[in-house]
Amino acid sequence: MNNEVNSNNIFLALQQQFEQSNRTVKVIEPIADKIASIKEKWNISEDTLFGTILYRFGGVVFDGWVRLLASGERDIVSWNEALCLNDYIIVADDVLGGLFGLDTNEKLVYFAPDTLEWEDMNVTYSQFVRWLVEGDVDKFYETFRWDNWKSEVLELGFSDGINFYPFLWAKAEQERSRKAISLKEIVSLALEMHNQLKHTLVTCDECGSKYYQSASKMANLCPECSSILYGYENCAHEFENGRCIKCFRDGRASSYLKELDKLILD
């Protein structure tokens, strides 16, 4: 009984927040069998914000741009099963193919469609929903918006997205064209490219070791050299058979770095 009361209170509070938001908020109706599939898949309490959204809403769309997933059309379980991302539960996405996922620490990460990287947002699910309702979402997306974008995206279906060509993650020497296509098509291609880049081998200009391009924050330096020379985050190396299984680096060092190491030790 208490769970039901709490869920009702959260539901009413959310309805009020959506109505009072400066954004155009569209609520999707929940579907009974989708609710059942969520309960079967995950043990999420009904008297939490997450549970209330999953079971009382089919989905929520903010300005036609960000879609909060729940138990309606393109429900959260089916979408996650289609994407097969074992490290995250995708709780929302945007028209560009960006994905918002909950990690194992219940914090939000964002799969950026321009960098094809997972970025920490350092917010909880509740904070994320509040940001969608009243936060500076426009600033987050300011480099991707175009004139009259809102009227264009408000016409999209819940399973549609905006595809750009050249792709957002590719260098554009001309103005990008855009068209509405299936969001699944946009996301699938982006994730495929992410996986390819993750295992693209390049050579470090400093030490000469091969390394995975995606493992370093710098284009021409392995994570070890970029960390030592410029202070970027290093790889937490795990070596097996002479190579790091995370970044593929072989552990060598350039003459300059060897001398630098000696100076530090002296």
Phi and psi in degrees as GROMACS dihedral restraints (atoms count N, CA, C in turn):
[ dihedral_restraints ]
;  ai    aj    ak    al  type     phi  dphi    fc
    3     4     5     6     1   -62.6    20    10
    4     5     6     7     1   -38.7    20    10
    6     7     8     9     1   -60.3    20    10
    7     8     9    10     1   -41.8    20    10
    9    10    11    12     1   -65.6    20    10
   10    11    12    13     1   -41.0    20    10
   12    13    14    15     1   -63.4    20    10
   13    14    15    16     1   -46.5    20    10
   15    16    17    18     1   -61.0    20    10
   16    17    18    19     1   -43.7    20    10
   18    19    20    21     1   -62.2    20    10
   19    20    21    22     1   -40.8    20    10
   21    22    23    24     1   -63.3    20    10
   22    23    24    25     1   -42.2    20    10
   24    25    26    27     1   -63.1    20    10
   25    26    27    28     1   -43.6    20    10
   27    28    29    30     1   -64.7    20    10
   28    29    30    31     1   -42.3    20    10
   30    31    32    33     1   -60.2    20    10
   31    32    33    34     1   -46.6    20    10
   33    34    35    36     1   -65.3    20    10
   34    35    36    37     1   -39.0    20    10
   36    37    38    39     1   -64.6    20    10
   37    38    39    40     1   -41.3    20    10
   39    40    41    42     1   -64.9    20    10
   40    41    42    43     1   -44.1    20    10
   42    43    44    45     1   -56.6    20    10
   43    44    45    46     1   -43.0    20    10
   45    46    47    48     1   -64.8    20    10
   46    47    48    49     1   -43.4    20    10
   48    49    50    51     1   -62.8    20    10
   49    50    51    52     1   -40.7    20    10
   51    52    53    54     1   -65.7    20    10
   52    53    54    55     1   -40.0    20    10
   54    55    56    57     1   -68.1    20    10
   55    56    57    58     1   -33.7    20    10
   57    58    59    60     1   -89.4    20    10
   58    59    60    61     1    -8.0    20    10
   60    61    62    63     1   -65.8    20    10
   61    62    63    64     1   147.1    20    10
   63    64    65    66     1   -75.1    20    10
   64    65    66    67     1    -7.5    20    10
   66    67    68    69     1   -88.7    20    10
   67    68    69    70     1   160.7    20    10
   69    70    71    72     1   -83.2    20    10
   70    71    72    73     1   109.2    20    10
   72    73    74    75     1  -109.6    20    10
   73    74    75    76     1   123.9    20    10
   75    76    77    78     1  -114.6    20    10
   76    77    78    79     1   127.2    20    10
   78    79    80    81     1  -101.9    20    10
   79    80    81    82     1   129.5    20    10
   81    82    83    84     1   -93.4    20    10
   82    83    84    85     1   140.9    20    10
   84    85    86    87     1   -74.5    20    10
   85    86    87    88     1   139.6    20    10
   87    88    89    90     1   -73.2    20    10
   88    89    90    91     1   158.3    20    10
   90    91    92    93     1  -121.8    20    10
   91    92    93    94     1   130.5    20    10
   93    94    95    96     1   -56.0    20    10
   94    95    96    97     1   -46.4    20    10
   96    97    98    99     1   -70.8    20    10
   97    98    99   100     1   -24.4    20    10
   99   100   101   102     1   -70.7    20    10
  100   101   102   103     1   -38.7    20    10
  102   103   104   105     1   -60.4    20    10
  103   104   105   106     1   -44.4    20    10
  105   106   107   108     1   -62.3    20    10
  106   107   108   109     1   -39.1    20    10
  108   109   110   111     1   -68.5    20    10
  109   110   111   112     1   -33.7    20    10
  111   112   113   114     1   -67.2    20    10
  112   113   114   115     1   -44.9    20    10
  114   115   116   117     1   -63.8    20    10
  115   116   117   118     1   -34.5    20    10
  117   118   119   120     1   -71.5    20    10
  118   119   120   121     1   -34.3    20    10
  120   121   122   123     1   -79.0    20    10
  121   122   123   124     1   -46.7    20    10
  123   124   125   126     1  -128.7    20    10
  124   125   126   127     1   143.7    20    10
  126   127   128   129     1   -92.3    20    10
  127   128   129   130     1    77.2    20    10
  129   130   131   132     1  -109.4    20    10
  130   131   132   133     1   122.8    20    10
  132   133   134   135     1   -63.7    20    10
  133   134   135   136     1   142.3    20    10
  135   136   137   138     1   -73.6    20    10
  136   137   138   139     1   -20.2    20    10
  138   139   140   141     1   -97.0    20    10
  139   140   141   142     1    24.8    20    10
  141   142   143   144     1  -110.1    20    10
  142   143   144   145     1   164.2    20    10
  144   145   146   147     1   -60.9    20    10
  145   146   147   148     1   -45.1    20    10
  147   148   149   150     1   -59.7    20    10
  148   149   150   151     1   -48.5    20    10
  150   151   152   153     1   -63.6    20    10
  151   152   153   154     1   -41.0    20    10
  153   154   155   156     1   -61.9    20    10
  154   155   156   157     1   -43.7    20    10
  156   157   158   159     1   -65.0    20    10
  157   158   159   160     1   -42.0    20    10
  159   160   161   162     1   -63.8    20    10
  160   161   162   163     1   -41.1    20    10
  162   163   164   165     1   -96.7    20    10
  163   164   165   166     1   -21.5    20    10
  165   166   167   168     1  -106.1    20    10
  166   167   168   169     1   -12.9    20    10
  168   169   170   171     1  -125.0    20    10
  169   170   171   172     1   146.2    20    10
  171   172   173   174     1   -83.6    20    10
  172   173   174   175     1   -18.5    20    10
  174   175   176   177     1   158.0    20    10
  175   176   177   178     1   160.7    20    10
  177   178   179   180     1  -135.9    20    10
  178   179   180   181     1   130.8    20    10
  180   181   182   183     1  -113.6    20    10
  181   182   183   184     1   128.7    20    10
  183   184   185   186     1  -109.3    20    10
  184   185   186   187     1   115.1    20    10
  186   187   188   189     1    55.9    20    10
  187   188   189   190     1    23.3    20    10
  189   190   191   192     1    71.4    20    10
  190   191   192   193     1     1.7    20    10
  192   193   194   195     1  -105.2    20    10
  193   194   195   196     1   -49.5    20    10
  195   196   197   198     1  -108.5    20    10
  196   197   198   199     1   134.7    20    10
  198   199   200   201     1  -116.5    20    10
  199   200   201   202     1   118.2    20    10
  201   202   203   204     1   -85.9    20    10
  202   203   204   205     1   124.6    20    10
  204   205   206   207     1   -87.4    20    10
  205   206   207   208     1   146.1    20    10
  207   208   209   210     1  -154.5    20    10
  208   209   210   211     1  -124.9    20    10
  210   211   212   213     1  -115.9    20    10
  211   212   213   214     1    31.5    20    10
  213   214   215   216     1  -114.8    20    10
  214   215   216   217     1  -143.3    20    10
  216   217   218   219     1   -57.9    20    10
  217   218   219   220     1   138.1    20    10
  219   220   221   222     1    47.1    20    10
  220   221   222   223     1    64.8    20    10
  222   223   224   225     1   -69.1    20    10
  223   224   225   226     1   163.4    20    10
  225   226   227   228     1   -64.0    20    10
  226   227   228   229     1   -34.8    20    10
  228   229   230   231     1   -71.1    20    10
  229   230   231   232     1   -49.3    20    10
  231   232   233   234     1   -61.9    20    10
  232   233   234   235     1   -40.0    20    10
  234   235   236   237     1   -66.6    20    10
  235   236   237   238     1   -42.3    20    10
  237   238   239   240     1   -67.2    20    10
  238   239   240   241     1   -38.2    20    10
  240   241   242   243     1   -66.3    20    10
  241   242   243   244     1   -34.9    20    10
  243   244   245   246     1   -69.0    20    10
  244   245   246   247     1   -35.2    20    10
  246   247   248   249     1   -83.8    20    10
  247   248   249   250     1   -25.8    20    10
  249   250   251   252     1    55.3    20    10
  250   251   252   253     1    48.7    20    10
  252   253   254   255     1  -102.8    20    10
  253   254   255   256     1    97.4    20    10
  255   256   257   258     1   -70.6    20    10
  256   257   258   259     1   -22.1    20    10
  258   259   260   261     1   -83.4    20    10
  259   260   261   262     1   -16.0    20    10
  261   262   263   264     1  -139.8    20    10
  262   263   264   265     1   154.7    20    10
  264   265   266   267     1  -102.6    20    10
  265   266   267   268     1   116.3    20    10
  267   268   269   270     1   -77.4    20    10
  268   269   270   271     1   118.4    20    10
  270   271   272   273     1  -106.7    20    10
  271   272   273   274     1   -13.1    20    10
  273   274   275   276     1  -162.9    20    10
  274   275   276   277     1   164.5    20    10
  276   277   278   279     1  -152.5    20    10
  277   278   279   280     1   174.3    20    10
  279   280   281   282     1  -127.7    20    10
  280   281   282   283     1   173.9    20    10
  282   283   284   285     1   -67.9    20    10
  283   284   285   286     1   -16.6    20    10
  285   286   287   288     1   -83.9    20    10
  286   287   288   289     1   -12.0    20    10
  288   289   290   291     1    99.0    20    10
  289   290   291   292     1     7.3    20    10
  291   292   293   294     1   -71.1    20    10
  292   293   294   295     1   143.9    20    10
  294   295   296   297     1  -120.8    20    10
  295   296   297   298     1   136.6    20    10
  297   298   299   300     1  -108.1    20    10
  298   299   300   301     1   119.1    20    10
  300   301   302   303     1  -123.0    20    10
  301   302   303   304     1   148.9    20    10
  303   304   305   306     1   -91.3    20    10
  304   305   306   307     1   126.2    20    10
  306   307   308   309     1   -90.0    20    10
  307   308   309   310     1  -174.6    20    10
  309   310   311   312     1   -68.0    20    10
  310   311   312   313     1   -17.4    20    10
  312   313   314   315     1   -94.5    20    10
  313   314   315   316     1     9.4    20    10
  315   316   317   318     1    60.4    20    10
  316   317   318   319     1    33.6    20    10
  318   319   320   321     1  -111.7    20    10
  319   320   321   322     1   153.7    20    10
  321   322   323   324     1   -83.2    20    10
  322   323   324   325     1   139.1    20    10
  324   325   326   327     1  -123.6    20    10
  325   326   327   328     1   157.1    20    10
  327   328   329   330     1  -126.8    20    10
  328   329   330   331     1   125.9    20    10
  330   331   332   333     1   -87.4    20    10
  331   332   333   334     1   107.5    20    10
  333   334   335   336     1   -83.4    20    10
  334   335   336   337     1   125.9    20    10
  336   337   338   339     1   -72.8    20    10
  337   338   339   340     1   -10.6    20    10
  339   340   341   342     1   -94.2    20    10
  340   341   342   343     1   -31.5    20    10
  342   343   344   345     1  -104.1    20    10
  343   344   345   346     1   -16.2    20    10
  345   346   347   348     1    59.1    20    10
  346   347   348   349     1    34.4    20    10
  348   349   350   351     1  -124.1    20    10
  349   350   351   352     1   152.0    20    10
  351   352   353   354     1   -85.6    20    10
  352   353   354   355     1   124.1    20    10
  354   355   356   357     1  -116.3    20    10
  355   356   357   358     1   133.0    20    10
  357   358   359   360     1   -68.6    20    10
  358   359   360   361     1   132.0    20    10
  360   361   362   363     1  -100.1    20    10
  361   362   363   364     1   -18.0    20    10
  363   364   365   366     1    56.5    20    10
  364   365   366   367     1    40.4    20    10
  366   367   368   369     1  -134.5    20    10
  367   368   369   370     1   154.3    20    10
  369   370   371   372     1   -83.1    20    10
  370   371   372   373     1   173.2    20    10
  372   373   374   375     1   -60.9    20    10
  373   374   375   376     1   -43.3    20    10
  375   376   377   378     1   -62.1    20    10
  376   377   378   379     1   -42.1    20    10
  378   379   380   381     1   -65.6    20    10
  379   380   381   382     1   -36.0    20    10
  381   382   383   384     1   -63.9    20    10
  382   383   384   385     1   -44.6    20    10
  384   385   386   387     1   -63.3    20    10
  385   386   387   388     1   -42.4    20    10
  387   388   389   390     1   -61.5    20    10
  388   389   390   391     1   -39.5    20    10
  390   391   392   393     1   -62.0    20    10
  391   392   393   394     1   -40.8    20    10
  393   394   395   396     1   -63.9    20    10
  394   395   396   397     1   -36.2    20    10
  396   397   398   399     1   -76.6    20    10
  397   398   399   400     1   -42.9    20    10
  399   400   401   402     1  -139.1    20    10
  400   401   402   403     1     2.8    20    10
  402   403   404   405     1   -83.2    20    10
  403   404   405   406     1   179.7    20    10
  405   406   407   408     1   -88.0    20    10
  406   407   408   409     1    67.8    20    10
  408   409   410   411     1   -66.4    20    10
  409   410   411   412     1   -34.0    20    10
  411   412   413   414     1   -59.6    20    10
  412   413   414   415     1   -40.4    20    10
  414   415   416   417     1   -66.2    20    10
  415   416   417   418     1   -38.6    20    10
  417   418   419   420     1   -58.7    20    10
  418   419   420   421     1   -35.6    20    10
  420   421   422   423     1  -109.2    20    10
  421   422   423   424     1    11.6    20    10
  423   424   425   426     1   -59.1    20    10
  424   425   426   427     1   -31.5    20    10
  426   427   428   429     1   -78.7    20    10
  427   428   429   430     1    -9.2    20    10
  429   430   431   432     1  -105.6    20    10
  430   431   432   433     1   -11.6    20    10
  432   433   434   435     1   -81.8    20    10
  433   434   435   436     1   153.5    20    10
  435   436   437   438     1  -131.4    20    10
  436   437   438   439     1   170.1    20    10
  438   439   440   441     1   -58.9    20    10
  439   440   441   442     1   133.5    20    10
  441   442   443   444     1    62.5    20    10
  442   443   444   445     1    27.7    20    10
  444   445   446   447     1   -61.2    20    10
  445   446   447   448     1   -36.4    20    10
  447   448   449   450     1   -65.8    20    10
  448   449   450   451     1   -45.3    20    10
  450   451   452   453     1   -63.3    20    10
  451   452   453   454     1   -30.6    20    10
  453   454   455   456     1   -72.9    20    10
  454   455   456   457     1   -46.6    20    10
  456   457   458   459     1   -76.9    20    10
  457   458   459   460     1   -24.2    20    10
  459   460   461   462     1   -65.9    20    10
  460   461   462   463     1   -17.9    20    10
  462   463   464   465     1   -84.9    20    10
  463   464   465   466     1    -9.6    20    10
  465   466   467   468     1   -75.0    20    10
  466   467   468   469     1   151.7    20    10
  468   469   470   471     1   -80.0    20    10
  469   470   471   472     1   167.9    20    10
  471   472   473   474     1   -64.6    20    10
  472   473   474   475     1   -21.6    20    10
  474   475   476   477     1  -106.5    20    10
  475   476   477   478     1    12.3    20    10
  477   478   479   480     1  -104.0    20    10
  478   479   480   481     1   160.9    20    10
  480   481   482   483     1  -146.0    20    10
  481   482   483   484     1   177.4    20    10
  483   484   485   486     1  -107.4    20    10
  484   485   486   487     1   119.4    20    10
  486   487   488   489     1   -99.4    20    10
  487   488   489   490     1   132.9    20    10
  489   490   491   492     1  -106.7    20    10
  490   491   492   493     1   145.5    20    10
  492   493   494   495     1  -139.5    20    10
  493   494   495   496     1   128.4    20    10
  495   496   497   498     1   -55.1    20    10
  496   497   498   499     1   151.3    20    10
  498   499   500   501     1   -58.3    20    10
  499   500   501   502     1   155.0    20    10
  501   502   503   504     1   -59.8    20    10
  502   503   504   505     1   -30.2    20    10
  504   505   506   507     1   -87.2    20    10
  505   506   507   508     1    -1.1    20    10
  507   508   509   510     1  -106.3    20    10
  508   509   510   511     1   152.5    20    10
  510   511   512   513     1   -66.9    20    10
  511   512   513   514     1   133.6    20    10
  513   514   515   516     1  -113.5    20    10
  514   515   516   517     1   117.0    20    10
  516   517   518   519     1   -98.0    20    10
  517   518   519   520     1     2.9    20    10
  519   520   521   522     1  -140.8    20    10
  520   521   522   523     1   170.3    20    10
  522   523   524   525     1   -66.3    20    10
  523   524   525   526     1   135.8    20    10
  525   526   527   528     1   -74.2    20    10
  526   527   528   529     1   136.2    20    10
  528   529   530   531     1   -92.9    20    10
  529   530   531   532     1   163.8    20    10
  531   532   533   534     1  -145.7    20    10
  532   533   534   535     1   152.5    20    10
  534   535   536   537     1  -157.3    20    10
  535   536   537   538     1   156.3    20    10
  537   538   539   540     1   -82.7    20    10
  538   539   540   541     1   127.3    20    10
  540   541   542   543     1  -141.1    20    10
  541   542   543   544     1  -178.8    20    10
  543   544   545   546     1   -61.1    20    10
  544   545   546   547     1   131.9    20    10
  546   547   548   549     1   -62.4    20    10
  547   548   549   550     1   -35.8    20    10
  549   550   551   552     1   -60.6    20    10
  550   551   552   553     1   -38.2    20    10
  552   553   554   555     1   -64.7    20    10
  553   554   555   556     1   -42.5    20    10
  555   556   557   558     1   -63.9    20    10
  556   557   558   559     1   -49.1    20    10
  558   559   560   561     1   -66.9    20    10
  559   560   561   562     1   -41.9    20    10
  561   562   563   564     1   -60.2    20    10
  562   563   564   565     1   -43.5    20    10
  564   565   566   567     1   -65.6    20    10
  565   566   567   568     1   -42.5    20    10
  567   568   569   570     1   -63.1    20    10
  568   569   570   571     1   -42.9    20    10
  570   571   572   573     1   -67.7    20    10
  571   572   573   574     1   -36.1    20    10
  573   574   575   576     1   -63.7    20    10
  574   575   576   577     1   -42.8    20    10
  576   577   578   579     1   -66.2    20    10
  577   578   579   580     1   -38.7    20    10
  579   580   581   582     1   -57.8    20    10
  580   581   582   583     1   -45.5    20    10
  582   583   584   585     1   -67.3    20    10
  583   584   585   586     1   -35.6    20    10
  585   586   587   588     1   -67.5    20    10
  586   587   588   589     1   -45.4    20    10
  588   589   590   591     1   -65.5    20    10
  589   590   591   592     1   -33.0    20    10
  591   592   593   594     1   -59.2    20    10
  592   593   594   595     1   -30.2    20    10
  594   595   596   597     1  -115.8    20    10
  595   596   597   598     1    21.0    20    10
  597   598   599   600     1   -80.5    20    10
  598   599   600   601     1   121.3    20    10
  600   601   602   603     1   -89.2    20    10
  601   602   603   604     1   132.2    20    10
  603   604   605   606     1  -132.2    20    10
  604   605   606   607     1   170.5    20    10
  606   607   608   609     1  -111.1    20    10
  607   608   609   610     1   133.8    20    10
  609   610   611   612     1   -71.9    20    10
  610   611   612   613     1   129.9    20    10
  612   613   614   615     1   -67.6    20    10
  613   614   615   616     1   -24.4    20    10
  615   616   617   618     1   -88.2    20    10
  616   617   618   619     1   -56.5    20    10
  618   619   620   621     1  -100.6    20    10
  619   620   621   622     1   -16.8    20    10
  621   622   623   624     1    85.9    20    10
  622   623   624   625     1     1.9    20    10
  624   625   626   627     1   -77.6    20    10
  625   626   627   628     1   148.1    20    10
  627   628   629   630     1   -75.4    20    10
  628   629   630   631     1   148.2    20    10
  630   631   632   633     1  -157.3    20    10
  631   632   633   634     1   159.8    20    10
  633   634   635   636     1   -72.3    20    10
  634   635   636   637     1   127.4    20    10
  636   637   638   639     1   -55.2    20    10
  637   638   639   640     1   -39.4    20    10
  639   640   641   642     1   -72.8    20    10
  640   641   642   643     1   -11.7    20    10
  642   643   644   645     1   -80.4    20    10
  643   644   645   646     1   -13.6    20    10
  645   646   647   648     1  -118.3    20    10
  646   647   648   649     1   148.1    20    10
  648   649   650   651     1   -81.2    20    10
  649   650   651   652     1   -10.2    20    10
  651   652   653   654     1  -114.4    20    10
  652   653   654   655     1   145.6    20    10
  654   655   656   657     1   -67.8    20    10
  655   656   657   658     1   -34.6    20    10
  657   658   659   660     1  -119.6    20    10
  658   659   660   661     1     9.0    20    10
  660   661   662   663     1  -126.8    20    10
  661   662   663   664     1   140.7    20    10
  663   664   665   666     1   -67.1    20    10
  664   665   666   667     1   164.5    20    10
  666   667   668   669     1   -60.8    20    10
  667   668   669   670     1   -32.3    20    10
  669   670   671   672     1   -64.9    20    10
  670   671   672   673     1   -50.7    20    10
  672   673   674   675     1   -69.2    20    10
  673   674   675   676     1   -37.9    20    10
  675   676   677   678     1   -66.8    20    10
  676   677   678   679     1   -30.4    20    10
  678   679   680   681     1   -72.2    20    10
  679   680   681   682     1   -46.7    20    10
  681   682   683   684     1   -67.8    20    10
  682   683   684   685     1   -43.2    20    10
  684   685   686   687     1   -84.0    20    10
  685   686   687   688     1   -33.8    20    10
  687   688   689   690     1  -128.6    20    10
  688   689   690   691     1     1.7    20    10
  690   691   692   693     1    81.0    20    10
  691   692   693   694     1    12.0    20    10
  693   694   695   696     1   -72.8    20    10
  694   695   696   697     1   160.3    20    10
  696   697   698   699     1   -62.2    20    10
  697   698   699   700     1   132.4    20    10
  699   700   701   702     1   -89.3    20    10
  700   701   702   703     1   164.0    20    10
  702   703   704   705     1   -76.1    20    10
  703   704   705   706     1   141.3    20    10
  705   706   707   708     1   -83.6    20    10
  706   707   708   709     1    82.0    20    10
  708   709   710   711     1   -57.7    20    10
  709   710   711   712     1   141.5    20    10
  711   712   713   714     1  -133.8    20    10
  712   713   714   715     1   103.3    20    10
  714   715   716   717     1   -89.2    20    10
  715   716   717   718     1   133.7    20    10
  717   718   719   720     1  -138.7    20    10
  718   719   720   721     1   128.1    20    10
  720   721   722   723     1    53.7    20    10
  721   722   723   724     1    39.2    20    10
  723   724   725   726     1    84.3    20    10
  724   725   726   727     1     1.9    20    10
  726   727   728   729     1  -135.9    20    10
  727   728   729   730     1   149.2    20    10
  729   730   731   732     1   -74.3    20    10
  730   731   732   733     1   127.8    20    10
  732   733   734   735     1   -74.7    20    10
  733   734   735   736     1   -11.8    20    10
  735   736   737   738     1   -92.0    20    10
  736   737   738   739     1   -45.1    20    10
  738   739   740   741     1  -116.9    20    10
  739   740   741   742     1    -7.6    20    10
  741   742   743   744     1    75.5    20    10
  742   743   744   745     1     3.3    20    10
  744   745   746   747     1   -65.3    20    10
  745   746   747   748     1   145.6    20    10
  747   748   749   750     1   -98.1    20    10
  748   749   750   751     1     3.2    20    10
  750   751   752   753     1    90.0    20    10
  751   752   753   754     1    -1.3    20    10
  753   754   755   756     1   -71.0    20    10
  754   755   756   757     1   165.4    20    10
  756   757   758   759     1  -138.1    20    10
  757   758   759   760     1   146.2    20    10
  759   760   761   762     1   -73.8    20    10
  760   761   762   763     1   164.1    20    10
  762   763   764   765     1   -58.4    20    10
  763   764   765   766     1   -40.1    20    10
  765   766   767   768     1   -62.2    20    10
  766   767   768   769     1   -45.0    20    10
  768   769   770   771     1   -69.8    20    10
  769   770   771   772     1   -31.4    20    10
  771   772   773   774     1   -64.6    20    10
  772   773   774   775     1   -43.8    20    10
  774   775   776   777     1   -65.5    20    10
  775   776   777   778     1   -39.6    20    10
  777   778   779   780     1   -62.3    20    10
  778   779   780   781     1   -40.1    20    10
  780   781   782   783     1   -63.7    20    10
  781   782   783   784     1   -39.4    20    10
  783   784   785   786     1   -63.4    20    10
  784   785   786   787     1   -41.3    20    10
  786   787   788   789     1   -63.7    20    10
  787   788   789   790     1   -39.4    20    10
  789   790   791   792     1   -66.3    20    10
  790   791   792   793     1   -41.8    20    10
  792   793   794   795     1   -67.6    20    10
  793   794   795   796     1   -35.8    20    10
